[in-house]
Amino acid sequence: MGNIRATFRSQCDNSHAMDARFPLSNTESPWLPFESRRRARDEKREAVLRAAVQLFLEQGYHRATLNDVAKRLNITKPALYNYFRGKDEILFECWSIGHELVDDCIGETSAGGGSGLDKLRKLTIRYAELMTTDYGKSLVRFDLRDLSEHNRKIVQTAKRRIDRAFRDYIAIGIADGSVKPCDPKLAAFAIAGSLNWIGHWFQPGGELTGHAVAEEFAIRLTEGIATTSMRKKADKPPRKGNVGNASREDGSEHHARAAAGAAGQSKRARGRLR
């Protein structure tokens, strides 16, 4: 052990001497700082997830392969294993991101003010918008049976929390008078089921944006249980000289017709993947 220490001290002394003769240049070190390396790894991991969720939606989870993911990213398949252990882990991560976004929606809605109906419509809009994104679609388009038993239980528990949020806002609305007396469970099932189906038929680049679809669904899905109608104001003729309001009302009716047409196409879109 003494010889090892002596050798190490000798090497250090020689190193210091060489540093004095050959000072380091201003050239950056080829080794990135730790934070930069971690950030670069996180960015690459996110790139894998984005490519994977797109392929899973386009081709189906079972048809898409890790080779396809690697090819889209222009890397080798073994390189993927630096970030994920297998395809099922990628699938769960895609779902987890989607659920985190839903959790954010619920948290922001609960923290905000308004009646129970206001909160219900706000969550409906945010959830509907999420269903038009890749990670949102992953919540409803992928089969839970493809996950491990452990991850499957996590997903099922999280789904119950989402359902509970819809039920709670309906119950709050009944208590404060903004929602008609009804069965919160059945009403929540009807609303969430309709919103989940958006993830199956919505196609980006269409006539309606995701936000336009979300706003229209928020009105249509809560109109039947609301004590006051949102449509009455929109149905009133615009005041003279108020061109801006007239344009918005015309747009609202246009969105209503387009959303209804899109909903009618959902059966034909069921087998199509984004």
PyMOL commands that set and color helices and strands:
alter all, ss='L'
color gray80, all
select helices_A, chain A and resi 2-21+34-59+66-73+77-80+87-111+116-130+134-141+144-146+149-176+184-201+210-223+231-235+243-264+266-269
alter helices_A, ss='H'
color red, helices_A
deselect
rebuild
show_as cartoon
